[in-house]
């Protein structure tokens, strides 16, 4: 009898632990979202050239499958659009993948440019996570890593001689 009680208490404790979300698996809040701004200085090229490189890069990177750019203003050197990013819900092996949208703001000037990426709350239609309007902290960390990669790739394109 005593052994059964100990097993029952232990099982209850363990099941309680398994249903609790860890700090990385809990959803972030809108206050956790920070615009990620990347500045590129010392570029070789005038505003129009940098704008064209960025536009071509964004179109090639995202493909024609989604209307990524909503505003293209060559005269002011600006591009505005939306992107879609994939993130894993939790660190568990069997975790599912979700999607979130983000704003893209690009501005070019002679010899410099700036890119700003900001995660948007909400669930896009492509996402399998209908109940997750914002990612987990684990997912948000992945998104920030992808934003860094996007910036690094754009920086390479803007600095290219072509």
Buried (B, 14 or more C-beta within 10 A) or exposed (E): EEEEEEEEEEEEEEEEEEEEEEEEBEBBEEEEBEEBEBEBEEBEBEBEBBBBBBBEBBEEEBEEEEEBBEEBEEEEBBBBBBBBBBBBBBEEEEBEEBBBBBBBBBBBBEBBBBBBBBBBEEBBEEBEBEEBBBBBBBBBBBBBEBBEEBBEEBBEBBBEEE
